[in-house]
Amino acid sequence: MKKRMLFIYNPNAGKGKIRGQLSEILDVFSRTDYEVIVHATTGKLDAKSVAKAYALEDACDLIVCSGGDGTVNEVAGGLMECGKDIPVGYIPTGTTNDFGYSLKLSKNMVQAAECAVNGTAFACDMGSLNGEYFAYTAAFGIFTNVSYDTPQTAKNILGRMAYILSGIKRLPETKKCHLKIRHNGVEIEDDFLYGMFANSDSVGGFKGITGKDVLLDDGFYEMLLIKMPQTLMELQAIVNHLLTGQLNNERIYLARVNEVELESEEEIPWSLDGEYGGSHKEVRIKVYKQAVHFMRDQF
């Protein structure tokens, strides 16, 4: 029986640039042994529901998705929810494509399509926040609502600069997050400006913010916590530390974690892979080692 591939793509991601190369991508797929099923997403969570439906029916042997990191979040999260181990190919076409960068996928869509069907399956870690799955980052504090609040038109025109400008605009109204954090027998309590749990070399288009030698399959995520600055000089010092990669000091805390519990005095909004992940007082983050297979080039 011929193998089946489900191709899910977001036609609006990244200025809708996939539309101009869709025929070339489908031509790549036509030269394989797969019978190809094509689905264009119609809105939020559509990619997840379609991926789950086909996976639960064992109706495909490979899922290839194209869009931003939110699209790959939905597909991988859907597979985690239904417990199906189906390889996922990814053609990044979003604004920042952090996860695609970490997987070392080509920015050329046709080359990424070739890798999606002819590459090697790589077992990648996944995370969950109170049972909601994420592929590469969960975050709170400043900048976390920038991705899902910034209009798509601004993202398309300005790219990464849209995130930066939107975050700076929010700085005066940013509230401190008072948290108790427990991980690996350690307890921290302080006021934080920002916190992130990431399995990526790039976040928000910024490279190296999670430190060096990030491994996507070791069963750990990098936890980065930035304390609330009391003065403009402290804020400048934090920025300098981030730019120079000095990520463990009196203002920034970096640790590798596989399970974390957080408690806050009031509900805090979270983002998961750049999308709104709900507001919570109590959070449990868990890492699932080598949980989803993504197609990438052999290294």
C-alpha positions in Angstrom: 0.0 0.0 0.0 1.3 3.5 -0.9 2.4 5.6 2.0 0.3 8.8 2.7 1.6 12.2 3.6 -0.5 15.0 5.2 0.6 18.5 4.1 -0.7 21.2 6.4 0.2 24.8 5.5 -0.8 28.3 6.8 -1.4 30.4 3.6 -1.1 33.6 5.6 2.2 33.1 7.5 5.0 35.5 6.7 3.3 37.7 4.1 1.8 34.6 2.6 5.1 33.8 0.8 4.4 30.1 0.5 1.8 30.9 -2.2 4.4 31.8 -4.7 6.3 28.5 -4.3 3.4 26.1 -3.5 3.6 24.5 -6.9 7.4 23.9 -6.6 6.8 22.4 -3.1 4.1 20.1 -4.3 6.3 19.1 -7.2 9.0 18.0 -4.7 6.3 15.9 -2.9 5.1 14.4 -6.2 8.5 12.9 -6.9 8.3 10.8 -3.7 6.4 7.5 -3.0 3.8 9.3 -0.9 0.2 9.9 -1.8 -0.2 13.6 -0.7 -3.2 15.1 1.1 -3.1 18.9 1.2 -4.8 21.1 3.8 -4.7 24.9 4.0 -5.4 26.1 7.6 -8.5 28.2 8.2 -7.7 29.6 11.6 -6.3 29.0 15.1 -6.1 25.3 16.2 -7.1 24.1 12.7 -3.7 22.5 12.2 -3.9 20.7 15.5 -7.4 19.3 14.9 -6.5 18.1 11.4 -3.2 16.5 12.5 -5.0 14.7 15.4 -7.8 13.5 13.2 -5.5 11.9 10.7 -3.2 10.5 13.4 -6.0 8.9 15.4 -7.2 7.2 12.2 -3.7 6.1 11.3 -4.4 7.8 8.0 -0.9 9.2 7.3 2.7 8.1 7.6 4.3 11.6 7.6 3.0 15.0 8.4 4.6 18.0 6.8 3.6 21.4 8.1 4.4 24.9 6.8 3.8 28.2 8.6 5.3 29.9 11.7 6.3 28.3 15.0 2.6 28.4 16.0 1.8 26.0 13.2 4.4 23.5 14.2 3.3 23.9 17.9 -0.2 22.8 16.9 0.9 19.8 14.9 3.4 18.5 17.5 1.1 19.2 20.3 -1.7 17.4 18.6 0.5 14.3 18.2 1.5 14.5 21.9 -2.2 14.7 22.9 -3.2 11.6 20.9 0.0 9.6 21.7 1.0 9.0 18.0 4.6 8.9 16.9 4.4 10.2 13.3 7.4 12.0 11.9 6.9 15.7 11.3 8.5 17.7 8.4 8.6 21.5 8.7 8.8 24.2 6.1 9.3 27.5 8.0 7.5 30.4 6.5 6.7 32.6 9.6 8.2 35.8 10.8 11.0 34.6 13.1 11.0 30.8 12.6 13.0 30.1 15.8 12.3 26.4 15.9 13.3 26.0 12.2 16.6 27.8 13.0 17.3 25.4 15.9 16.6 22.4 13.7 19.0 23.9 11.1 16.3 23.9 8.4 16.9 25.8 5.2 15.3 29.2 4.7 14.7 28.1 1.1 11.2 26.6 1.1 11.9 24.1 -1.7 15.1 22.9 0.0 13.1 22.6 3.3 10.5 20.6 1.5 13.2 18.2 0.2 14.4 17.8 3.8 10.9 17.2 5.1 10.4 14.2 2.9 14.0 12.9 2.4 15.7 13.9 5.7 16.4 12.0 8.8 13.9 11.7 11.7 15.4 13.4 14.8 13.8 12.7 18.2 13.2 16.1 19.8 12.2 17.0 23.3 8.8 18.5 24.0 7.6 20.5 27.0 4.2 21.0 28.7 2.8 23.7 30.9 -0.2 22.5 33.0 -0.8 19.9 30.3 -0.5 22.2 27.3 2.3 21.1 25.0 4.9 23.4 23.5 7.8 22.7 21.1 10.5 25.2 22.1 9.5 27.9 24.5 7.2 28.9 27.3 7.6 32.4 28.7 6.1 35.1 31.0 6.7 38.8 31.6 7.8 41.5 29.2 7.7 40.6 25.5 5.6 37.4 26.0 2.4 38.9 24.7 4.2 40.8 21.9 4.0 37.9 19.5 0.3 37.2 19.8 -0.8 40.9 20.2 1.3 42.4 17.4 -0.9 42.7 14.3 0.1 40.3 11.4 0.5 43.2 9.1 3.1 44.7 11.4 4.9 41.4 11.6 4.9 41.1 7.8 6.2 44.6 7.2 8.7 45.0 10.0 9.7 41.4 10.9 11.7 41.1 14.1 11.6 44.9 14.6 7.9 44.6 15.2 8.5 42.5 18.3 11.1 44.9 19.6 9.1 48.0 19.1 6.0 46.5 20.6 7.9 45.3 23.6 9.5 48.7 24.2 6.1 50.3 24.1 4.9 48.0 26.9 7.9 48.6 29.2 6.4 51.5 31.3 3.3 49.4 32.0 5.1 46.1 32.8 4.4 44.8 36.2 6.8 42.7 38.3 6.0 39.0 38.6 6.6 37.8 42.2 7.3 34.1 42.0 8.3 31.1 44.0 10.2 28.7 41.7 11.2 25.1 42.6 13.4 22.9 40.5 15.9 20.1 41.1 15.8 20.6 44.8 16.4 24.4 44.5 13.8 27.1 45.6 14.0 30.7 44.3 11.7 33.6 45.4 12.0 37.0 43.8 10.5 39.7 41.6 11.0 39.0 37.9 10.8 41.0 34.7 10.9 38.0 32.4 11.1 34.2 32.5 11.6 31.7 29.8 11.8 27.9 29.4 13.4 27.2 26.1 14.7 24.3 23.9 16.0 26.5 21.1 19.1 28.4 19.9 16.9 31.3 18.9 13.9 33.1 20.6 12.1 36.0 19.0 14.7 35.9 16.3 17.5 36.6 18.8 20.3 34.0 18.6 22.2 32.7 21.6 19.8 34.1 24.3 19.6 30.6 25.9 23.3 30.2 26.2 25.7 27.9 24.4 25.5 24.2 23.4 21.7 23.9 23.6 20.8 20.3 22.9 17.3 19.5 21.6 17.2 15.9 22.7 18.8 15.8 26.2 15.6 15.9 28.2 16.3 19.4 29.6 15.1 22.9 28.7 17.0 26.0 29.6 15.4 28.2 32.3 16.2 31.9 32.0 15.0 34.3 34.7 15.5 38.0 34.6 15.1 39.9 37.9 13.0 43.1 38.0 15.4 46.0 37.7 15.1 48.8 40.3 16.9 51.5 38.2 17.6 52.4 34.6 21.3 51.5 35.3 20.2 48.0 36.4 18.1 47.6 33.2 21.1 48.7 31.1 23.3 46.1 32.9 20.7 43.4 32.1 20.7 44.3 28.4 24.5 44.3 28.3 24.6 40.9 30.0 22.2 39.5 27.4 24.0 41.0 24.5 27.4 39.7 25.7 26.1 36.2 26.7 26.8 36.7 30.5 23.7 34.7 31.6 24.5 33.7 35.2 24.9 36.7 37.5 23.1 38.6 40.2 20.4 39.8 37.8 20.0 36.8 35.4 19.6 33.2 36.5 20.2 30.3 34.0 19.7 26.6 34.7 18.9 23.4 32.9 15.6 21.9 34.1 13.4 19.0 33.3 10.6 19.7 35.8 9.7 23.1 37.4 6.9 24.3 39.7 6.0 28.0 39.9 3.7 29.9 42.2 2.7 33.6 41.8 0.6 36.0 43.9 -1.7 36.7 41.0 -2.5 35.2 37.6 0.3 35.7 35.1 -0.1 35.5 31.3 2.1 33.0 29.5 3.1 32.4 25.9 3.7 29.0 24.4 5.7 29.0 21.1 4.7 32.6 20.6 1.0 32.1 21.1 -1.2 32.9 24.1 -1.0 30.1 26.6 -3.4 31.3 29.3 -3.0 33.0 32.7 -2.0 31.0 35.7 -1.2 31.3 39.4 0.3 27.9 39.7 2.3 26.3 36.9 4.0 23.0 36.4 6.4 22.6 33.5 7.6 19.2 32.4 10.0 18.1 29.7 9.4 14.9 27.7 12.6 13.6 26.3 12.8 12.8 22.6 9.0 12.8 22.3 8.4 14.0 18.7 10.4 13.1 15.6 11.2 16.0 13.3 12.7 15.6 9.8 16.1 17.3 9.3 19.3 16.9 7.5 21.8 14.3 8.8 24.7 15.9 10.8 
